[in-house]
Amino acid sequence: MAETITIQEFQKVDLRVGRVTDVRDHPNASKLYVMDVDLGPELGTRQLVAGLKPYMAPDALKDQLVVVVANLE
């Protein structure tokens, strides 16, 4: 289990719900997808990498809603 954090630390996390608009294989990794996620007009589209390839087909991910930490460095 990860180390616990205070509520003040948690309030710094910017969680957003986005819709997966495109999924493709990562060119240099066998277990990764590169996904485009639409986070709405304020944040636009972000490109994310996820290790979901062993668990889900690309068609199953497309149009799904996902939670994104928008302020992750």
MOPAC internal coordinates of N, CA, C and O (Angstrom, degrees):
PM7 1SCF
backbone

  N    0.0000 0     0.00 0     0.00 0    0    0    0
  C    1.4480 1     0.00 0     0.00 0    1    0    0
  C    1.5317 1   109.05 1     0.00 0    2    1    0
  O    1.2310 1   121.12 1   -36.10 1    3    2    1
  N    1.2983 1   115.47 1   143.90 1    3    2    1
  C    1.4632 1   120.73 1  -179.52 1    5    3    2
  C    1.5250 1   110.57 1   -73.91 1    6    5    3
  O    1.2310 1   121.12 1   -19.42 1    7    6    5
  N    1.3035 1   115.46 1   160.58 1    7    6    5
  C    1.4572 1   121.85 1   177.78 1    9    7    6
  C    1.5290 1   109.58 1   -62.92 1   10    9    7
  O    1.2310 1   120.12 1   -38.93 1   11   10    9
  N    1.3222 1   117.37 1   141.07 1   11   10    9
  C    1.4660 1   120.42 1   178.89 1   13   11   10
  C    1.5289 1   110.33 1   -76.94 1   14   13   11
  O    1.2310 1   121.39 1   -25.79 1   15   14   13
  N    1.3342 1   114.96 1   154.21 1   15   14   13
  C    1.4597 1   121.12 1   179.43 1   17   15   14
  C    1.5187 1   109.04 1  -125.88 1   18   17   15
  O    1.2310 1   120.84 1   -16.84 1   19   18   17
  N    1.3125 1   116.01 1   163.16 1   19   18   17
  C    1.4596 1   120.41 1   178.76 1   21   19   18
  C    1.5184 1   110.17 1   -82.71 1   22   21   19
  O    1.2310 1   120.12 1   -14.45 1   23   22   21
  N    1.3086 1   117.38 1   165.55 1   23   22   21
  C    1.4589 1   121.75 1   177.45 1   25   23   22
  C    1.5278 1   110.36 1   -63.70 1   26   25   23
  O    1.2310 1   119.72 1   147.43 1   27   26   25
  N    1.3148 1   118.15 1   -32.57 1   27   26   25
  C    1.4609 1   121.29 1   178.02 1   29   27   26
  C    1.5337 1   110.71 1   -64.86 1   30   29   27
  O    1.2310 1   120.46 1   140.45 1   31   30   29
  N    1.3261 1   116.73 1   -39.55 1   31   30   29
  C    1.4628 1   120.44 1   177.33 1   33   31   30
  C    1.5306 1   110.56 1   -67.50 1   34   33   31
  O    1.2310 1   120.31 1   138.79 1   35   34   33
  N    1.3230 1   117.00 1   -41.21 1   35   34   33
  C    1.4629 1   121.66 1  -179.82 1   37   35   34
  C    1.5237 1   111.56 1   -64.33 1   38   37   35
  O    1.2310 1   119.99 1   146.14 1   39   38   37
  N    1.3104 1   117.62 1   -33.86 1   39   38   37
  C    1.4625 1   121.13 1  -179.51 1   41   39   38
  C    1.5205 1   112.22 1   -65.31 1   42   41   39
  O    1.2310 1   119.79 1   162.91 1   43   42   41
  N    1.3084 1   118.01 1   -17.09 1   43   42   41
  C    1.4582 1   121.65 1   177.58 1   45   43   42
  C    1.5244 1   112.33 1   -77.10 1   46   45   43
  O    1.2310 1   120.14 1   162.00 1   47   46   45
  N    1.3211 1   117.34 1   -18.00 1   47   46   45
  C    1.4633 1   122.15 1  -177.38 1   49   47   46
  C    1.5240 1   109.15 1   -78.29 1   50   49   47
  O    1.2310 1   120.67 1   -52.68 1   51   50   49
  N    1.3362 1   116.32 1   127.32 1   51   50   49
  C    1.4625 1   122.09 1   179.57 1   53   51   50
  C    1.5257 1   108.58 1  -101.81 1   54   53   51
  O    1.2310 1   120.71 1   -85.96 1   55   54   53
  N    1.3456 1   116.24 1    94.04 1   55   54   53
  C    1.4604 1   121.93 1   179.95 1   57   55   54
  C    1.5207 1   109.15 1   -88.60 1   58   57   55
  O    1.2310 1   120.38 1   -49.55 1   59   58   57
  N    1.3295 1   116.88 1   130.45 1   59   58   57
  C    1.4631 1   122.65 1   178.63 1   61   59   58
  C    1.5181 1   109.06 1  -130.93 1   62   61   59
  O    1.2310 1   120.86 1   -30.59 1   63   62   61
  N    1.3197 1   115.96 1   149.41 1   63   62   61
  C    1.4585 1   121.67 1   173.82 1   65   63   62
  C    1.5182 1   107.37 1   -98.60 1   66   65   63
  O    1.2310 1   120.96 1   -50.04 1   67   66   65
  N    1.3181 1   115.78 1   129.96 1   67   66   65
  C    1.4549 1   120.91 1   179.48 1   69   67   66
  C    1.5110 1   110.82 1  -132.01 1   70   69   67
  O    1.2310 1   120.74 1   -17.41 1   71   70   69
  N    1.3251 1   116.18 1   162.59 1   71   70   69
  C    1.4607 1   121.88 1   178.70 1   73   71   70
  C    1.5284 1   108.92 1  -107.95 1   74   73   71
  O    1.2310 1   120.81 1   -49.35 1   75   74   73
  N    1.3296 1   116.06 1   130.65 1   75   74   73
  C    1.4554 1   122.14 1   178.14 1   77   75   74
  C    1.5308 1   107.86 1   -72.47 1   78   77   75
  O    1.2310 1   120.55 1   -59.36 1   79   78   77
  N    1.3392 1   116.55 1   120.64 1   79   78   77
  C    1.4577 1   120.55 1  -178.03 1   81   79   78
  C    1.5251 1   113.17 1  -104.19 1   82   81   79
  O    1.2310 1   120.22 1   158.31 1   83   82   81
  N    1.3242 1   117.18 1   -21.69 1   83   82   81
  C    1.4638 1   120.15 1   179.31 1   85   83   82
  C    1.5192 1   109.34 1  -154.41 1   86   85   83
  O    1.2310 1   120.76 1   -37.39 1   87   86   85
  N    1.3323 1   116.15 1   142.61 1   87   86   85
  C    1.4717 1   122.03 1   178.48 1   89   87   86
  C    1.5221 1   107.75 1  -135.17 1   90   89   87
  O    1.2310 1   120.67 1   -49.57 1   91   90   89
  N    1.3305 1   116.33 1   130.43 1   91   90   89
  C    1.4612 1   120.44 1   177.09 1   93   91   90
  C    1.5341 1   109.03 1  -144.19 1   94   93   91
  O    1.2310 1   121.21 1   -19.55 1   95   94   93
  N    1.3055 1   115.29 1   160.45 1   95   94   93
  C    1.4645 1   120.64 1   178.95 1   97   95   94
  C    1.5189 1   110.14 1   -67.49 1   98   97   95
  O    1.2310 1   120.94 1   -37.33 1   99   98   97
  N    1.3194 1   115.81 1   142.67 1   99   98   97
  C    1.4640 1   121.23 1   174.10 1  101   99   98
  C    1.5296 1   107.15 1   -72.36 1  102  101   99
  O    1.2310 1   119.82 1   -46.16 1  103  102  101
  N    1.3327 1   117.96 1   133.84 1  103  102  101
  C    1.4642 1   119.57 1  -175.61 1  105  103  102
  C    1.5250 1   114.94 1   -68.66 1  106  105  103
  O    1.2310 1   119.75 1   159.85 1  107  106  105
  N    1.3396 1   118.08 1   -20.15 1  107  106  105
  C    1.4678 1   120.18 1  -174.59 1  109  107  106
  C    1.5241 1   114.27 1  -122.18 1  110  109  107
  O    1.2310 1   120.06 1  -166.66 1  111  110  109
  N    1.3369 1   117.49 1    13.34 1  111  110  109
  C    1.4643 1   118.96 1  -178.15 1  113  111  110
  C    1.5241 1   110.08 1  -145.94 1  114  113  111
  O    1.2310 1   120.67 1   -43.67 1  115  114  113
  N    1.3031 1   116.33 1   136.33 1  115  114  113
  C    1.4631 1   120.55 1  -174.71 1  117  115  114
  C    1.5242 1   114.05 1   -80.62 1  118  117  115
  O    1.2310 1   119.64 1   161.79 1  119  118  117
  N    1.3282 1   118.30 1   -18.21 1  119  118  117
  C    1.4662 1   120.85 1  -176.35 1  121  119  118
  C    1.5226 1   114.00 1  -111.46 1  122  121  119
  O    1.2310 1   120.38 1  -173.13 1  123  122  121
  N    1.3411 1   116.88 1     6.87 1  123  122  121
  C    1.4631 1   119.86 1  -174.06 1  125  123  122
  C    1.5201 1   112.74 1  -113.17 1  126  125  123
  O    1.2310 1   121.74 1   -32.03 1  127  126  125
  N    1.3411 1   114.28 1   147.97 1  127  126  125
  C    1.4593 1   122.58 1   168.54 1  129  127  126
  C    1.5193 1   108.33 1  -110.90 1  130  129  127
  O    1.2310 1   120.74 1   -28.88 1  131  130  129
  N    1.3129 1   116.19 1   151.12 1  131  130  129
  C    1.4552 1   123.09 1   167.72 1  133  131  130
  C    1.5268 1   104.85 1  -105.19 1  134  133  131
  O    1.2310 1   120.65 1   -55.59 1  135  134  133
  N    1.3277 1   116.36 1   124.41 1  135  134  133
  C    1.4622 1   120.43 1  -175.93 1  137  135  134
  C    1.5244 1   110.49 1  -123.60 1  138  137  135
  O    1.2310 1   120.92 1   -38.41 1  139  138  137
  N    1.3270 1   115.84 1   141.59 1  139  138  137
  C    1.4560 1   121.44 1   169.64 1  141  139  138
  C    1.5193 1   106.32 1   -97.84 1  142  141  139
  O    1.2310 1   120.80 1   -52.17 1  143  142  141
  N    1.3368 1   116.08 1   127.83 1  143  142  141
  C    1.4649 1   121.86 1  -177.79 1  145  143  142
  C    1.5172 1   108.60 1  -123.61 1  146  145  143
  O    1.2310 1   120.80 1   -56.60 1  147  146  145
  N    1.3333 1   116.08 1   123.40 1  147  146  145
  C    1.4613 1   122.32 1   178.32 1  149  147  146
  C    1.5255 1   108.47 1   -85.57 1  150  149  147
  O    1.2310 1   120.80 1   -62.98 1  151  150  149
  N    1.3339 1   116.08 1   117.02 1  151  150  149
  C    1.4645 1   122.02 1  -179.28 1  153  151  150
  C    1.5273 1   112.37 1  -102.94 1  154  153  151
  O    1.2310 1   120.38 1  -164.39 1  155  154  153
  N    1.3196 1   116.88 1    15.61 1  155  154  153
  C    1.4532 1   120.80 1   176.95 1  157  155  154
  C    1.5143 1   112.63 1    94.72 1  158  157  155
  O    1.2310 1   121.01 1    -3.32 1  159  158  157
  N    1.3448 1   115.67 1   176.68 1  159  158  157
  C    1.4642 1   120.13 1  -173.74 1  161  159  158
  C    1.5301 1   114.21 1   -64.22 1  162  161  159
  O    1.2310 1   119.94 1   150.27 1  163  162  161
  N    1.3108 1   117.71 1   -29.73 1  163  162  161
  C    1.4669 1   120.87 1  -177.91 1  165  163  162
  C    1.5213 1   112.29 1   -69.52 1  166  165  163
  O    1.2310 1   120.25 1   136.70 1  167  166  165
  N    1.3422 1   117.13 1   -43.30 1  167  166  165
  C    1.4671 1   121.62 1  -175.02 1  169  167  166
  C    1.5204 1   113.33 1  -108.26 1  170  169  167
  O    1.2310 1   119.38 1   164.89 1  171  170  169
  N    1.3141 1   118.80 1   -15.11 1  171  170  169
  C    1.4584 1   121.80 1   178.11 1  173  171  170
  C    1.5186 1   112.72 1    71.73 1  174  173  171
  O    1.2310 1   121.24 1    27.12 1  175  174  173
  N    1.3223 1   115.23 1  -152.88 1  175  174  173
  C    1.4634 1   121.92 1  -178.15 1  177  175  174
  C    1.5208 1   109.78 1   -99.83 1  178  177  175
  O    1.2310 1   121.42 1   -44.78 1  179  178  177
  N    1.3221 1   114.89 1   135.22 1  179  178  177
  C    1.4726 1   121.45 1   176.41 1  181  179  178
  C    1.5159 1   108.64 1  -116.40 1  182  181  179
  O    1.2310 1   120.92 1   -31.48 1  183  182  181
  N    1.3130 1   115.84 1   148.52 1  183  182  181
  C    1.4571 1   121.44 1   174.32 1  185  183  182
  C    1.5246 1   107.48 1  -100.73 1  186  185  183
  O    1.2310 1   120.75 1   -55.91 1  187  186  185
  N    1.3265 1   116.18 1   124.09 1  187  186  185
  C    1.4617 1   122.27 1  -177.76 1  189  187  186
  C    1.5174 1   109.94 1  -122.83 1  190  189  187
  O    1.2310 1   120.97 1   -24.47 1  191  190  189
  N    1.3175 1   115.75 1   155.53 1  191  190  189
  C    1.4615 1   122.45 1   175.17 1  193  191  190
  C    1.5226 1   107.36 1  -116.35 1  194  193  191
  O    1.2310 1   121.03 1   -47.70 1  195  194  193
  N    1.3376 1   115.63 1   132.30 1  195  194  193
  C    1.4632 1   119.77 1  -177.40 1  197  195  194
  C    1.5248 1   110.08 1  -136.61 1  198  197  195
  O    1.2310 1   120.50 1   -40.80 1  199  198  197
  N    1.3254 1   116.65 1   139.20 1  199  198  197
  C    1.4598 1   122.88 1   179.13 1  201  199  198
  C    1.5159 1   112.01 1   -86.70 1  202  201  199
  O    1.2310 1   120.48 1  -127.11 1  203  202  201
  N    1.3118 1   116.69 1    52.89 1  203  202  201
  C    1.4637 1   121.62 1  -175.75 1  205  203  202
  C    1.5272 1   113.87 1  -102.54 1  206  205  203
  O    1.2310 1   119.99 1   176.50 1  207  206  205
  N    1.3057 1   117.63 1    -3.50 1  207  206  205
  C    1.4599 1   121.27 1  -174.23 1  209  207  206
  C    1.5366 1   113.65 1   -55.65 1  210  209  207
  O    1.2310 1   119.04 1   140.31 1  211  210  209
  N    1.3364 1   119.44 1   -39.69 1  211  210  209
  C    1.4712 1   118.45 1   178.71 1  213  211  210
  C    1.5290 1   113.45 1   -69.67 1  214  213  211
  O    1.2310 1   119.55 1   166.58 1  215  214  213
  N    1.3201 1   118.46 1   -13.42 1  215  214  213
  C    1.4538 1   121.52 1  -171.58 1  217  215  214
  C    1.5246 1   115.16 1  -113.60 1  218  217  215
  O    1.2310 1   119.91 1   154.64 1  219  218  217
  N    1.3306 1   117.77 1   -25.36 1  219  218  217
  C    1.4631 1   120.33 1  -175.31 1  221  219  218
  C    1.5222 1   110.51 1  -141.53 1  222  221  219
  O    1.2310 1   121.05 1   -35.65 1  223  222  221
  N    1.3258 1   115.61 1   144.35 1  223  222  221
  C    1.4622 1   121.47 1   174.37 1  225  223  222
  C    1.5258 1   109.08 1   -79.78 1  226  225  223
  O    1.2310 1   119.43 1   -26.86 1  227  226  225
  N    1.3113 1   118.69 1   153.14 1  227  226  225
  C    1.4608 1   120.98 1  -179.69 1  229  227  226
  C    1.5353 1   112.69 1   -57.63 1  230  229  227
  O    1.2310 1   120.38 1   141.76 1  231  230  229
  N    1.3332 1   116.88 1   -38.24 1  231  230  229
  C    1.4655 1   120.35 1   179.40 1  233  231  230
  C    1.5196 1   112.38 1   -63.97 1  234  233  231
  O    1.2310 1   120.20 1   150.22 1  235  234  233
  N    1.3334 1   117.23 1   -29.78 1  235  234  233
  C    1.4625 1   120.93 1   178.99 1  237  235  234
  C    1.5278 1   111.63 1   -74.06 1  238  237  235
  O    1.2310 1   120.03 1   155.03 1  239  238  237
  N    1.3168 1   117.55 1   -24.97 1  239  238  237
  C    1.4677 1   121.47 1  -179.66 1  241  239  238
  C    1.5248 1   112.81 1   -85.01 1  242  241  239
  O    1.2310 1   120.65 1   147.01 1  243  242  241
  N    1.3336 1   116.37 1   -32.99 1  243  242  241
  C    1.4624 1   120.09 1  -175.76 1  245  243  242
  C    1.5260 1   110.63 1   -60.96 1  246  245  243
  O    1.2310 1   120.90 1   -45.17 1  247  246  245
  N    1.3252 1   115.89 1   134.83 1  247  246  245
  C    1.4741 1   125.73 1  -179.70 1  249  247  246
  C    1.5325 1   113.39 1    73.73 1  250  249  247
  O    1.2310 1   119.81 1  -175.11 1  251  250  249
  N    1.3275 1   117.97 1     4.89 1  251  250  249
  C    1.4613 1   120.14 1   177.19 1  253  251  250
  C    1.5295 1   110.26 1   -79.66 1  254  253  251
  O    1.2310 1   120.91 1   -28.49 1  255  254  253
  N    1.3197 1   115.86 1   151.51 1  255  254  253
  C    1.4587 1   121.60 1   173.07 1  257  255  254
  C    1.5195 1   108.36 1   -88.10 1  258  257  255
  O    1.2310 1   120.67 1   -44.94 1  259  258  257
  N    1.3309 1   116.33 1   135.06 1  259  258  257
  C    1.4602 1   121.91 1   179.73 1  261  259  258
  C    1.5230 1   109.30 1  -132.48 1  262  261  259
  O    1.2310 1   120.76 1   -26.50 1  263  262  261
  N    1.3067 1   116.15 1   153.50 1  263  262  261
  C    1.4593 1   121.53 1   176.07 1  265  263  262
  C    1.5282 1   107.78 1   -96.06 1  266  265  263
  O    1.2310 1   121.00 1   -49.65 1  267  266  265
  N    1.3375 1   115.69 1   130.35 1  267  266  265
  C    1.4560 1   122.29 1  -176.08 1  269  267  266
  C    1.5238 1   109.11 1  -123.61 1  270  269  267
  O    1.2310 1   120.42 1   -43.61 1  271  270  269
  N    1.3216 1   116.80 1   136.39 1  271  270  269
  C    1.4676 1   121.16 1   170.31 1  273  271  270
  C    1.5182 1   105.51 1   -82.39 1  274  273  271
  O    1.2310 1   120.45 1   -78.91 1  275  274  273
  N    1.3213 1   116.75 1   101.09 1  275  274  273
  C    1.4643 1   122.04 1  -171.33 1  277  275  274
  C    1.5219 1   113.69 1   -72.84 1  278  277  275
  O    1.2310 1   120.05 1   157.64 1  279  278  277
  N    1.3203 1   117.52 1   -22.36 1  279  278  277
  C    1.4613 1   119.54 1  -178.24 1  281  279  278
  C    1.5284 1   112.75 1  -108.89 1  282  281  279
  O    1.2310 1   120.40 1  -154.42 1  283  282  281
  N    1.3220 1   116.84 1    25.58 1  283  282  281
  C    1.4624 1   120.96 1   176.74 1  285  283  282
  C    1.5151 1   109.35 1   -75.46 1  286  285  283
  O    1.2310 1   120.07 1   -50.36 1  287  286  285
  N    1.3024 1   117.47 1   129.64 1  287  286  285
  C    1.4745 1   122.05 1  -177.38 1  289  287  286
  C    1.5087 1   111.08 1   -66.62 1  290  289  287
  O    1.2310 1   120.10 1   180.00 1  291  290  289

